[in-house]
Amino acid sequence: MGAWTDSEYFPSPQSADAEGILAVGGDLTVDRLLDAYRHGIFPWPVRVQDLNQDLLVWWSPDPRAIIDWDHFRIPRRLVRKMRKSKWVITSDMRFREVIHACATENSRKDNTWITREIIDGYLALFDAGHAHSVEVLDGCTLVGGVYGVAVGGMFAAESMFYRRSDASKFALVALVTHLRTCGYRLFDIQQMTPHLESLGAVSLKRDRFLHLLNHALDQQVSFGRVDLEPRSAADGILSHHRKE
């Protein structure tokens, strides 16, 4: 395993405050974003109402939430729906639309951390080959998706959206199946939500997360293309658990 190296841009993640705030300010260049993810840090702008502006804040929360292959479960109802679905799952075909939808769908417009600066930063990260999207299509219509960042053997999910019921869940299941099959070691979801906890997401102490991240960064994994039908994505989760 390679030795843990100090960040070029940030203090140690262990120096974050009780809320997980590590640093404020800076920019969202590709180099800074990659450095952040390699050290368990991510950007999440905060709206300052008195100043009527968004403040760029960098976080390293404790605890940290991940999806573990062995704990991830999907409801039987969703399995049945995915097996019958005619939706199509693709990847990296409509990244721009996915990130814009994550910023604006379901009453999120002007009420989300995905600012114009964030969008521009992650579009540059996508152009550099480090950010990826999974799309769910009904015909040619985008109905759901998820995007995130891949570094070594770690994938960090950033946001999901849906325009049709369960479409974001289709995307997540396909992403989990794909990452596990490709050999990714760590699937970071940053902070726990009730929905993700219901699917088996787990929380780790920051030190444990950073240890797993250090191991994952040693892996040379290519994201490639998600080439799954909804049925295959669901069956991939079920077959994994049958092998346990």
C-alpha atoms as an extended CHARMM CRD file, in Angstrom:
* protein
*
       244  EXT
         1         1  MET       CA              0.0000000000        0.0000000000        0.0000000000  PROA      1               0.0000000000
         2         2  GLY       CA              1.2930000000        3.4790000000       -0.8380000000  PROA      2               0.0000000000
         3         3  ALA       CA              2.0440000000        5.8570000000        1.9930000000  PROA      3               0.0000000000
         4         4  TRP       CA             -0.5090000000        8.5120000000        2.8660000000  PROA      4               0.0000000000
         5         5  THR       CA              0.7050000000       11.8670000000        1.5530000000  PROA      5               0.0000000000
         6         6  ASP       CA             -0.1220000000       15.3490000000        2.7570000000  PROA      6               0.0000000000
         7         7  SER       CA             -2.5550000000       17.4170000000        0.7140000000  PROA      7               0.0000000000
         8         8  GLU       CA             -1.2020000000       20.1730000000       -1.4850000000  PROA      8               0.0000000000
         9         9  TYR       CA             -4.1890000000       22.4140000000       -0.7400000000  PROA      9               0.0000000000
        10        10  PHE       CA             -5.7970000000       21.3920000000        2.5570000000  PROA      10              0.0000000000
        11        11  PRO       CA             -4.9750000000       20.7930000000        6.2170000000  PROA      11              0.0000000000
        12        12  SER       CA             -5.2900000000       17.2790000000        7.6500000000  PROA      12              0.0000000000
        13        13  PRO       CA             -8.8740000000       15.9230000000        7.5100000000  PROA      13              0.0000000000
        14        14  GLN       CA             -8.5930000000       15.1400000000       11.2400000000  PROA      14              0.0000000000
        15        15  SER       CA             -8.4540000000       18.8980000000       11.9150000000  PROA      15              0.0000000000
        16        16  ALA       CA            -12.0620000000       19.4130000000       10.7450000000  PROA      16              0.0000000000
        17        17  ASP       CA            -14.4010000000       20.8780000000       13.3620000000  PROA      17              0.0000000000
        18        18  ALA       CA            -17.2760000000       19.0130000000       15.0100000000  PROA      18              0.0000000000
        19        19  GLU       CA            -19.5620000000       19.7080000000       12.0470000000  PROA      19              0.0000000000
        20        20  GLY       CA            -16.9730000000       18.4040000000        9.5840000000  PROA      20              0.0000000000
        21        21  ILE       CA            -15.8680000000       21.7940000000        8.2290000000  PROA      21              0.0000000000
        22        22  LEU       CA            -12.2060000000       21.7040000000        7.2420000000  PROA      22              0.0000000000
        23        23  ALA       CA            -11.5810000000       24.8090000000        5.1210000000  PROA      23              0.0000000000
        24        24  VAL       CA            -13.3460000000       27.7340000000        3.4510000000  PROA      24              0.0000000000
        25        25  GLY       CA            -12.6790000000       29.3580000000        0.0920000000  PROA      25              0.0000000000
        26        26  GLY       CA            -10.3910000000       28.4450000000       -2.7640000000  PROA      26              0.0000000000
        27        27  ASP       CA            -11.5100000000       27.3140000000       -6.2030000000  PROA      27              0.0000000000
        28        28  LEU       CA            -12.8020000000       24.2270000000       -7.9880000000  PROA      28              0.0000000000
        29        29  THR       CA             -9.9910000000       23.4670000000      -10.4040000000  PROA      29              0.0000000000
        30        30  VAL       CA             -9.5220000000       19.8590000000      -11.4720000000  PROA      30              0.0000000000
        31        31  ASP       CA             -6.2660000000       19.6080000000       -9.5050000000  PROA      31              0.0000000000
        32        32  ARG       CA             -7.8150000000       20.9330000000       -6.2900000000  PROA      32              0.0000000000
        33        33  LEU       CA            -10.8750000000       18.6880000000       -6.5820000000  PROA      33              0.0000000000
        34        34  LEU       CA             -8.7770000000       15.5720000000       -7.1960000000  PROA      34              0.0000000000
        35        35  ASP       CA             -6.5030000000       16.4660000000       -4.2900000000  PROA      35              0.0000000000
        36        36  ALA       CA             -9.5680000000       16.8520000000       -2.0770000000  PROA      36              0.0000000000
        37        37  TYR       CA            -11.0590000000       13.4770000000       -3.0040000000  PROA      37              0.0000000000
        38        38  ARG       CA             -7.7230000000       11.7410000000       -2.5310000000  PROA      38              0.0000000000
        39        39  HSD       CA             -7.7280000000       12.9840000000        1.0650000000  PROA      39              0.0000000000
        40        40  GLY       CA            -11.3510000000       12.3100000000        1.9920000000  PROA      40              0.0000000000
        41        41  ILE       CA            -12.4600000000       15.9090000000        1.4840000000  PROA      41              0.0000000000
        42        42  PHE       CA            -15.3310000000       17.2580000000       -0.6290000000  PROA      42              0.0000000000
        43        43  PRO       CA            -16.8430000000       20.6880000000       -1.4440000000  PROA      43              0.0000000000
        44        44  TRP       CA            -20.3090000000       21.6370000000       -0.2890000000  PROA      44              0.0000000000
        45        45  PRO       CA            -21.1870000000       25.3420000000       -0.6310000000  PROA      45              0.0000000000
        46        46  VAL       CA            -23.1740000000       26.9840000000        2.1570000000  PROA      46              0.0000000000
        47        47  ARG       CA            -25.6220000000       29.8040000000        1.5630000000  PROA      47              0.0000000000
        48        48  VAL       CA            -24.8870000000       32.8850000000        3.6920000000  PROA      48              0.0000000000
        49        49  GLN       CA            -28.2110000000       34.6990000000        3.8270000000  PROA      49              0.0000000000
        50        50  ASP       CA            -26.8620000000       37.9520000000        5.2850000000  PROA      50              0.0000000000
        51        51  LEU       CA            -24.3950000000       38.2430000000        2.3980000000  PROA      51              0.0000000000
        52        52  ASN       CA            -26.7910000000       36.7800000000       -0.1870000000  PROA      52              0.0000000000
        53        53  GLN       CA            -24.0280000000       34.5740000000       -1.5520000000  PROA      53              0.0000000000
        54        54  ASP       CA            -22.7050000000       31.0210000000       -1.4700000000  PROA      54              0.0000000000
        55        55  LEU       CA            -19.5590000000       30.3010000000        0.5030000000  PROA      55              0.0000000000
        56        56  LEU       CA            -17.3340000000       27.4830000000       -0.7710000000  PROA      56              0.0000000000
        57        57  VAL       CA            -16.8230000000       25.1390000000        2.1870000000  PROA      57              0.0000000000
        58        58  TRP       CA            -14.6980000000       21.9700000000        2.2570000000  PROA      58              0.0000000000
        59        59  TRP       CA            -15.8200000000       19.0830000000        4.4640000000  PROA      59              0.0000000000
        60        60  SER       CA            -14.4510000000       15.9320000000        6.0730000000  PROA      60              0.0000000000
        61        61  PRO       CA            -17.2810000000       14.7160000000        8.3210000000  PROA      61              0.0000000000
        62        62  ASP       CA            -17.0510000000       12.2230000000       11.1570000000  PROA      62              0.0000000000
        63        63  PRO       CA            -18.7670000000        9.7830000000       10.8690000000  PROA      63              0.0000000000
        64        64  ARG       CA            -18.5980000000        9.1480000000        7.1170000000  PROA      64              0.0000000000
        65        65  ALA       CA            -21.2150000000        7.1780000000        5.1670000000  PROA      65              0.0000000000
        66        66  ILE       CA            -20.4120000000        4.5140000000        2.5800000000  PROA      66              0.0000000000
        67        67  ILE       CA            -22.2060000000        1.8080000000        0.6480000000  PROA      67              0.0000000000
        68        68  ASP       CA            -20.6660000000       -1.5550000000        1.3920000000  PROA      68              0.0000000000
        69        69  TRP       CA            -21.2650000000       -4.2750000000       -1.1940000000  PROA      69              0.0000000000
        70        70  ASP       CA            -22.1250000000       -6.8560000000        1.4650000000  PROA      70              0.0000000000
        71        71  HSD       CA            -24.7140000000       -4.6550000000        3.2000000000  PROA      71              0.0000000000
        72        72  PHE       CA            -26.4540000000       -3.1130000000        0.1970000000  PROA      72              0.0000000000
        73        73  ARG       CA            -29.9900000000       -4.4070000000       -0.2460000000  PROA      73              0.0000000000
        74        74  ILE       CA            -32.8550000000       -3.4860000000       -2.5540000000  PROA      74              0.0000000000
        75        75  PRO       CA            -36.5640000000       -4.0300000000       -1.7770000000  PROA      75              0.0000000000
        76        76  ARG       CA            -38.3500000000       -6.8790000000       -3.5110000000  PROA      76              0.0000000000
        77        77  ARG       CA            -40.8070000000       -4.3810000000       -4.9780000000  PROA      77              0.0000000000
        78        78  LEU       CA            -37.9250000000       -2.5860000000       -6.7100000000  PROA      78              0.0000000000
        79        79  VAL       CA            -36.4650000000       -5.8740000000       -7.9610000000  PROA      79              0.0000000000
        80        80  ARG       CA            -39.8170000000       -6.7700000000       -9.5440000000  PROA      80              0.0000000000
        81        81  LYS       CA            -40.0800000000       -3.3360000000      -11.1630000000  PROA      81              0.0000000000
        82        82  MET       CA            -36.5490000000       -3.4720000000      -12.5420000000  PROA      82              0.0000000000
        83        83  ARG       CA            -37.0900000000       -6.9440000000      -13.9930000000  PROA      83              0.0000000000
        84        84  LYS       CA            -40.1620000000       -5.7430000000      -15.9020000000  PROA      84              0.0000000000
        85        85  SER       CA            -38.8640000000       -2.3220000000      -16.9040000000  PROA      85              0.0000000000
        86        86  LYS       CA            -38.1990000000       -1.2070000000      -20.4750000000  PROA      86              0.0000000000
        87        87  TRP       CA            -36.0640000000        1.7270000000      -19.3260000000  PROA      87              0.0000000000
        88        88  VAL       CA            -32.4990000000        1.9120000000      -20.6000000000  PROA      88              0.0000000000
        89        89  ILE       CA            -29.4220000000        2.5330000000      -18.4360000000  PROA      89              0.0000000000
        90        90  THR       CA            -26.4170000000        4.3470000000      -19.9010000000  PROA      90              0.0000000000
        91        91  SER       CA            -23.3630000000        6.1310000000      -18.5470000000  PROA      91              0.0000000000
        92        92  ASP       CA            -21.4200000000        9.2960000000      -19.3890000000  PROA      92              0.0000000000
        93        93  MET       CA            -23.7440000000       10.0130000000      -22.2960000000  PROA      93              0.0000000000
        94        94  ARG       CA            -25.6260000000       12.9400000000      -20.7300000000  PROA      94              0.0000000000
        95        95  PHE       CA            -23.4730000000       14.0960000000      -17.8270000000  PROA      95              0.0000000000
        96        96  ARG       CA            -24.3180000000       17.7790000000      -18.3110000000  PROA      96              0.0000000000
        97        97  GLU       CA            -28.0470000000       17.0610000000      -18.2080000000  PROA      97              0.0000000000
        98        98  VAL       CA            -27.6840000000       14.8770000000      -15.1190000000  PROA      98              0.0000000000
        99        99  ILE       CA            -25.8150000000       17.4590000000      -13.0640000000  PROA      99              0.0000000000
       100       100  HSD       CA            -28.1970000000       20.2260000000      -14.1340000000  PROA      100             0.0000000000
       101       101  ALA       CA            -31.1660000000       18.0330000000      -13.2130000000  PROA      101             0.0000000000
       102       102  CYS       CA            -29.6230000000       17.2840000000       -9.8070000000  PROA      102             0.0000000000
       103       103  ALA       CA            -29.4630000000       21.0520000000       -9.2780000000  PROA      103             0.0000000000
       104       104  THR       CA            -33.0040000000       21.8830000000      -10.4160000000  PROA      104             0.0000000000
       105       105  GLU       CA            -35.4160000000       18.9290000000      -10.1920000000  PROA      105             0.0000000000
       106       106  ASN       CA            -38.0020000000       18.3980000000       -7.4580000000  PROA      106             0.0000000000
       107       107  SER       CA            -38.0500000000       22.0200000000       -6.2110000000  PROA      107             0.0000000000
       108       108  ARG       CA            -34.2500000000       22.1770000000       -5.9510000000  PROA      108             0.0000000000
       109       109  LYS       CA            -33.8210000000       25.2300000000       -8.1970000000  PROA      109             0.0000000000
       110       110  ASP       CA            -32.1100000000       28.0300000000       -6.2180000000  PROA      110             0.0000000000
       111       111  ASN       CA            -32.3240000000       25.7610000000       -3.1640000000  PROA      111             0.0000000000
       112       112  THR       CA            -29.3700000000       23.4130000000       -3.5150000000  PROA      112             0.0000000000
       113       113  TRP       CA            -25.6480000000       23.2450000000       -2.8830000000  PROA      113             0.0000000000
       114       114  ILE       CA            -25.0770000000       22.5200000000       -6.5930000000  PROA      114             0.0000000000
       115       115  THR       CA            -24.2090000000       26.0780000000       -7.5830000000  PROA      115             0.0000000000
       116       116  ARG       CA            -23.0590000000       27.3510000000      -10.9700000000  PROA      116             0.0000000000
       117       117  GLU       CA            -19.4910000000       27.1260000000       -9.6690000000  PROA      117             0.0000000000
       118       118  ILE       CA            -19.9960000000       23.4840000000       -8.6730000000  PROA      118             0.0000000000
       119       119  ILE       CA            -21.4940000000       22.6400000000      -12.0650000000  PROA      119             0.0000000000
       120       120  ASP       CA            -18.6000000000       24.2300000000      -13.9320000000  PROA      120             0.0000000000
       121       121  GLY       CA            -16.0440000000       22.5010000000      -11.7050000000  PROA      121             0.0000000000
       122       122  TYR       CA            -17.5300000000       19.0400000000      -12.1850000000  PROA      122             0.0000000000
       123       123  LEU       CA            -18.0090000000       19.5310000000      -15.9140000000  PROA      123             0.0000000000
       124       124  ALA       CA            -14.2640000000       20.1780000000      -16.0850000000  PROA      124             0.0000000000
       125       125  LEU       CA            -13.7020000000       17.0730000000      -13.9570000000  PROA      125             0.0000000000
       126       126  PHE       CA            -15.8860000000       15.0930000000      -16.3720000000  PROA      126             0.0000000000
       127       127  ASP       CA            -13.9460000000       16.4120000000      -19.3700000000  PROA      127             0.0000000000
       128       128  ALA       CA            -10.7600000000       15.2750000000      -17.6090000000  PROA      128             0.0000000000
       129       129  GLY       CA            -12.1820000000       11.7490000000      -17.2480000000  PROA      129             0.0000000000
       130       130  HSD       CA            -12.6910000000       11.6930000000      -13.4730000000  PROA      130             0.0000000000
       131       131  ALA       CA            -16.4100000000       12.4520000000      -13.0720000000  PROA      131             0.0000000000
       132       132  HSD       CA            -19.0670000000       10.0680000000      -14.3260000000  PROA      132             0.0000000000
       133       133  SER       CA            -22.8340000000        9.8210000000      -14.6430000000  PROA      133             0.0000000000
       134       134  VAL       CA            -25.3420000000        6.9920000000      -14.8460000000  PROA      134             0.0000000000
       135       135  GLU       CA            -28.4950000000        7.8390000000      -16.7610000000  PROA      135             0.0000000000
       136       136  VAL       CA            -31.9190000000        6.1780000000      -16.8140000000  PROA      136             0.0000000000
       137       137  LEU       CA            -33.8420000000        6.7290000000      -20.0390000000  PROA      137             0.0000000000
       138       138  ASP       CA            -37.4100000000        6.1030000000      -21.0880000000  PROA      138             0.0000000000
       139       139  GLY       CA            -36.8990000000        6.0450000000      -24.8170000000  PROA      139             0.0000000000
       140       140  CYS       CA            -34.8450000000        9.1890000000      -25.4030000000  PROA      140             0.0000000000
       141       141  THR       CA            -36.2130000000       10.9520000000      -22.3040000000  PROA      141             0.0000000000
       142       142  LEU       CA            -33.9150000000       11.2870000000      -19.2860000000  PROA      142             0.0000000000
       143       143  VAL       CA            -35.9640000000       10.2200000000      -16.2380000000  PROA      143             0.0000000000
       144       144  GLY       CA            -33.2980000000        9.7960000000      -13.5490000000  PROA      144             0.0000000000
       145       145  GLY       CA            -29.6230000000        9.6180000000      -12.8220000000  PROA      145             0.0000000000
       146       146  VAL       CA            -26.6580000000        9.9300000000      -10.4900000000  PROA      146             0.0000000000
       147       147  TYR       CA            -23.1960000000       11.4450000000      -10.8440000000  PROA      147             0.0000000000
       148       148  GLY       CA            -19.9590000000       11.2410000000       -8.9090000000  PROA      148             0.0000000000
       149       149  VAL       CA            -16.1680000000       11.1240000000       -8.9710000000  PROA      149             0.0000000000
       150       150  ALA       CA            -13.8170000000        8.1540000000       -9.4930000000  PROA      150             0.0000000000
       151       151  VAL       CA            -10.2660000000        8.2300000000       -8.1650000000  PROA      151             0.0000000000
       152       152  GLY       CA             -8.2870000000        4.9900000000       -8.1050000000  PROA      152             0.0000000000
       153       153  GLY       CA            -10.5430000000        2.3280000000       -6.5900000000  PROA      153             0.0000000000
       154       154  MET       CA            -12.8180000000        4.8540000000       -4.8710000000  PROA      154             0.0000000000
       155       155  PHE       CA            -16.0630000000        6.2730000000       -6.2280000000  PROA      155             0.0000000000
       156       156  ALA       CA            -17.7350000000        9.2080000000       -4.4800000000  PROA      156             0.0000000000
       157       157  ALA       CA            -21.4210000000        9.6940000000       -5.3110000000  PROA      157             0.0000000000
       158       158  GLU       CA            -22.4500000000       13.3360000000       -5.3360000000  PROA      158             0.0000000000
       159       159  SER       CA            -26.1630000000       13.5980000000       -6.1300000000  PROA      159             0.0000000000
       160       160  MET       CA            -29.1480000000       11.7900000000       -7.6580000000  PROA      160             0.0000000000
       161       161  PHE       CA            -32.4170000000       12.9390000000       -9.1930000000  PROA      161             0.0000000000
       162       162  TYR       CA            -35.6080000000       11.4410000000      -10.5920000000  PROA      162             0.0000000000
       163       163  ARG       CA            -38.4040000000       12.5660000000      -12.8780000000  PROA      163             0.0000000000
       164       164  ARG       CA            -40.2350000000        9.2380000000      -12.7000000000  PROA      164             0.0000000000
       165       165  SER       CA            -40.8260000000        7.1890000000       -9.5760000000  PROA      165             0.0000000000
       166       166  ASP       CA            -37.8410000000        4.9700000000       -8.6610000000  PROA      166             0.0000000000
       167       167  ALA       CA            -35.6700000000        6.2090000000      -11.5580000000  PROA      167             0.0000000000
       168       168  SER       CA            -32.9040000000        7.4130000000       -9.2160000000  PROA      168             0.0000000000
       169       169  LYS       CA            -32.9880000000        4.0170000000       -7.4770000000  PROA      169             0.0000000000
       170       170  PHE       CA            -32.5270000000        2.2880000000      -10.8350000000  PROA      170             0.0000000000
       171       171  ALA       CA            -29.4440000000        4.4480000000      -11.3960000000  PROA      171             0.0000000000
       172       172  LEU       CA            -28.0380000000        3.7180000000       -7.9410000000  PROA      172             0.0000000000
       173       173  VAL       CA            -28.5390000000       -0.0510000000       -8.2450000000  PROA      173             0.0000000000
       174       174  ALA       CA            -26.8780000000       -0.0490000000      -11.6650000000  PROA      174             0.0000000000
       175       175  LEU       CA            -23.9750000000        1.9890000000      -10.2920000000  PROA      175             0.0000000000
       176       176  VAL       CA            -23.4560000000       -0.3260000000       -7.3130000000  PROA      176             0.0000000000
       177       177  THR       CA            -23.4970000000       -3.4150000000       -9.5420000000  PROA      177             0.0000000000
       178       178  HSD       CA            -21.0970000000       -1.7920000000      -11.9910000000  PROA      178             0.0000000000
       179       179  LEU       CA            -18.6090000000       -0.5600000000       -9.3800000000  PROA      179             0.0000000000
       180       180  ARG       CA            -18.4650000000       -3.9230000000       -7.6330000000  PROA      180             0.0000000000
       181       181  THR       CA            -17.9850000000       -5.7690000000      -10.9200000000  PROA      181             0.0000000000
       182       182  CYS       CA            -15.1950000000       -3.3850000000      -11.9980000000  PROA      182             0.0000000000
       183       183  GLY       CA            -13.2940000000       -3.9440000000       -8.7650000000  PROA      183             0.0000000000
       184       184  TYR       CA            -13.8470000000       -0.6780000000       -6.9060000000  PROA      184             0.0000000000
       185       185  ARG       CA            -12.9790000000       -0.9830000000       -3.2240000000  PROA      185             0.0000000000
       186       186  LEU       CA            -14.8210000000        1.9810000000       -1.7330000000  PROA      186             0.0000000000
       187       187  PHE       CA            -18.1460000000        3.6880000000       -2.5000000000  PROA      187             0.0000000000
       188       188  ASP       CA            -18.3120000000        6.9730000000       -0.6030000000  PROA      188             0.0000000000
       189       189  ILE       CA            -21.7210000000        8.6010000000       -0.1150000000  PROA      189             0.0000000000
       190       190  GLN       CA            -20.3440000000       11.2020000000        2.2970000000  PROA      190             0.0000000000
       191       191  GLN       CA            -23.3200000000       11.6580000000        4.6270000000  PROA      191             0.0000000000
       192       192  MET       CA            -26.0730000000        9.2700000000        5.6840000000  PROA      192             0.0000000000
       193       193  THR       CA            -29.6980000000        9.7820000000        4.6960000000  PROA      193             0.0000000000
       194       194  PRO       CA            -32.6990000000        7.7500000000        5.9020000000  PROA      194             0.0000000000
       195       195  HSD       CA            -33.2760000000        6.4640000000        2.3660000000  PROA      195             0.0000000000
       196       196  LEU       CA            -29.7050000000        5.2350000000        1.9030000000  PROA      196             0.0000000000
       197       197  GLU       CA            -29.6470000000        3.7650000000        5.3940000000  PROA      197             0.0000000000
       198       198  SER       CA            -32.7720000000        1.7570000000        4.4870000000  PROA      198             0.0000000000
       199       199  LEU       CA            -30.7910000000        0.2660000000        1.5810000000  PROA      199             0.0000000000
       200       200  GLY       CA            -27.9740000000       -0.8260000000        3.8690000000  PROA      200             0.0000000000
       201       201  ALA       CA            -25.5570000000        2.1130000000        3.8000000000  PROA      201             0.0000000000
       202       202  VAL       CA            -23.2490000000        2.1680000000        6.8300000000  PROA      202             0.0000000000
       203       203  SER       CA            -21.4180000000        4.8510000000        8.8210000000  PROA      203             0.0000000000
       204       204  LEU       CA            -17.7200000000        4.7160000000        9.6550000000  PROA      204             0.0000000000
       205       205  LYS       CA            -15.4810000000        6.7490000000       11.8940000000  PROA      205             0.0000000000
       206       206  ARG       CA            -13.4000000000        9.1780000000        9.8740000000  PROA      206             0.0000000000
       207       207  ASP       CA            -10.1320000000        7.3960000000       10.6840000000  PROA      207             0.0000000000
       208       208  ARG       CA            -11.5360000000        4.1020000000        9.4250000000  PROA      208             0.0000000000
       209       209  PHE       CA            -12.8100000000        5.7510000000        6.2530000000  PROA      209             0.0000000000
       210       210  LEU       CA             -9.4160000000        7.3480000000        5.5700000000  PROA      210             0.0000000000
       211       211  HSD       CA             -7.7260000000        3.9810000000        6.0850000000  PROA      211             0.0000000000
       212       212  LEU       CA            -10.0370000000        2.3510000000        3.5280000000  PROA      212             0.0000000000
       213       213  LEU       CA             -9.5500000000        5.2810000000        1.1690000000  PROA      213             0.0000000000
       214       214  ASN       CA             -5.7860000000        4.9160000000        1.3360000000  PROA      214             0.0000000000
       215       215  HSD       CA             -6.0870000000        1.2630000000        0.3030000000  PROA      215             0.0000000000
       216       216  ALA       CA             -8.6050000000        2.0770000000       -2.4450000000  PROA      216             0.0000000000
       217       217  LEU       CA             -6.3510000000        4.7070000000       -4.0010000000  PROA      217             0.0000000000
       218       218  ASP       CA             -3.7870000000        1.9980000000       -4.7310000000  PROA      218             0.0000000000
       219       219  GLN       CA             -6.2400000000        0.2250000000       -7.0370000000  PROA      219             0.0000000000
       220       220  GLN       CA             -5.9510000000        0.8940000000      -10.7610000000  PROA      220             0.0000000000
       221       221  VAL       CA             -9.5880000000        0.6720000000      -11.8400000000  PROA      221             0.0000000000
       222       222  SER       CA            -11.2200000000        1.9550000000      -15.0120000000  PROA      222             0.0000000000
       223       223  PHE       CA            -14.8320000000        3.1320000000      -14.7840000000  PROA      223             0.0000000000
       224       224  GLY       CA            -15.5160000000        2.1600000000      -18.3890000000  PROA      224             0.0000000000
       225       225  ARG       CA            -19.1520000000        2.0620000000      -19.4440000000  PROA      225             0.0000000000
       226       226  VAL       CA            -22.2090000000        0.9320000000      -17.5370000000  PROA      226             0.0000000000
       227       227  ASP       CA            -23.7180000000       -1.6190000000      -19.8940000000  PROA      227             0.0000000000
       228       228  LEU       CA            -26.6320000000       -3.0800000000      -17.9450000000  PROA      228             0.0000000000
       229       229  GLU       CA            -30.3220000000       -3.5940000000      -18.4310000000  PROA      229             0.0000000000
       230       230  PRO       CA            -32.3920000000       -2.8070000000      -15.3000000000  PROA      230             0.0000000000
       231       231  ARG       CA            -33.0140000000       -6.5410000000      -14.8220000000  PROA      231             0.0000000000
       232       232  SER       CA            -29.2900000000       -7.3350000000      -14.9640000000  PROA      232             0.0000000000
       233       233  ALA       CA            -28.4970000000       -4.5300000000      -12.5050000000  PROA      233             0.0000000000
       234       234  ALA       CA            -30.9750000000       -5.8740000000       -9.9490000000  PROA      234             0.0000000000
       235       235  ASP       CA            -29.9340000000       -9.4920000000      -10.4660000000  PROA      235             0.0000000000
       236       236  GLY       CA            -26.3050000000       -8.4510000000       -9.9650000000  PROA      236             0.0000000000
       237       237  ILE       CA            -27.1060000000       -7.3300000000       -6.4200000000  PROA      237             0.0000000000
       238       238  LEU       CA            -29.0850000000      -10.4850000000       -5.6730000000  PROA      238             0.0000000000
       239       239  SER       CA            -26.4200000000      -12.8360000000       -7.0590000000  PROA      239             0.0000000000
       240       240  HSD       CA            -23.7480000000      -11.1520000000       -4.9530000000  PROA      240             0.0000000000
       241       241  HSD       CA            -25.6940000000      -11.8450000000       -1.7780000000  PROA      241             0.0000000000
       242       242  ARG       CA            -26.3970000000      -15.4380000000       -2.7690000000  PROA      242             0.0000000000
       243       243  LYS       CA            -22.6180000000      -15.9760000000       -2.8690000000  PROA      243             0.0000000000
       244       244  GLU       CA            -22.0990000000      -14.6870000000        0.6830000000  PROA      244             0.0000000000
